[in-house]
């Protein structure tokens, strides 16, 4: 009986948030262990279906760097990294598109559909909804910098009750152009801003932004982020993550969240509980 009462209390705690976020758009960057571990994949799908059923409009943006590496190795195609970024030539771009669009994207849409959603996978090439130019004048080959997002394409899918699942590949907006490889975090933040989403959620393999004593920083402002970057608290791979969060909130997204995708149902815990489980970056 005590367990049943606790379950009821959990549901009641979630109720104000369900009311608050009904009909709001959430963009979720899906990556890390949650995208690889079979059990976490299933929990992720359950979370998305619950959001969908209570009236929240989820948009999924995914990466896939590990699987791209595996396929390049399998095909014995060498790729180099400059400034931590994969230099993408036409041959590598072909593999990137094959893995992101043909493999991972369809796996996610199938998973969501099997759980009862109406998910539809697309890339930025579809309807030219993401267009880009070469980043840093082509320093990284076919790595792109987004110049335009036609949010109507995604909005039309949402209005038709679909869950859009987006692979971060952009159109070069030229005949026979192979397309551009886009950083998934930045693609998610740009898409969230274009949709004026209520929230953007980044699933990672870390609890959130940590201080120097490894304590979780539950909330951050732009000024605090600048200070933490300056003193080295925020460093390495966390810098592009918080930069993507800042880009989203500057673009009109109310809050950006960095959560640990290794925790089962971390999306629900972050959204529907007062404590949350990750770091919130406010505009």
C-alpha positions, 0 to 999 in steps of 0.5 A, a space after each residue: 500500500 505504501 508503494 501505491 501511495 508513493 506512486 500516486 504522490 509521484 503522479 500528483 507531483 508531475 501534474 502541475 508540469 503536465 498542465 504547464 507544458 501541454 501544447 509546448 514544443 520540446 527539442 531533445 538532442 539524443 546522444 551518448 549511451 542513451 543512443 547505444 545501450 538497448 535498455 536505455 534506448 527503450 526507456 528513452 522511447 517510453 519517455 518520448 511517448 509519455 511526453 507525446 501522450 500528455 500533449 507535449 510536442 517532442 522534436 528529436 535531433 540525433 548524432 551518431 559519431 561512434 557508428 560513423 567511426 565504426 563504418 569508416 573503419 569497416 570500409 577502411 576510409 581514413 578521416 582526420 580531425 582538425 581542432 577536434 572536428 572531423 574533416 569531411 570530404 565527399 567520400 566521408 560525407 557519403 558514409 555520414 549520410 548513410 549512417 545518420 539517415 539510413 541507419 540511426 534515423 530509421 532505427 529511432 523512428 522505428 523504435 518510437 513507432 513500435 511504442 505507439 508514436 507516429 514518428 517520421 525521420 528526415 534530414 535537413 536535405 528534405 524540403 531543403 529545410 536546413 541549408 548551410 555553407 562551408 564552416 570556416 571557409 571550408 577548413 573542415 571540408 563538408 562540415 557546414 555552418 547553418 545559414 537557414 532553417 525553414 521551421 515550417 517543414 517541422 511545424 507542419 509535421 508537428 501539426 499533423 501529430 508526427 514526432 519529427 526525428 532529424 538527422 543533422 545533414 544540411 543541404 548545400 542548396 546546389 544541384 548535385 551538392 553532397 550536403 553538409 555534415 552538421 554538429 548535432 548539438 548546434 543543429 538542435 539549438 538552431 532548430 529549437 530557436 527557429 521553432 521558439 521551443 519552450 525547452 531544449 534538452 541535451 542528453 549526455 554521458 555526464 550528470 550535467 555541468 560540474 563545479 571544480 569539486 565535482 558537484 552538480 551546478 543545477 542552474 546557470 546564467 550566461 554570466 556564470 557560464 562566462 566566469 566558469 569558462 574563464 576559471 577553467 571550471 567549464 572546459 573541454 567537451 562541455 564548452 561546445 555543449 553549453 555554447 549550444 545551450 546559450 545559442 538556443 536561449 539567445 534565440 528565444 528558447 526559455 530554458 536549456 537542460 543538460 542531463 545524464 542520458 545514462 539515468 533511466 527516465 532522466 527526461 521525465 525526472 528533469 521535466 516533471 519533478 521539482 528537483 530535476 536531475 541535470 543543469 538548467 541554463 536560463 535565458 
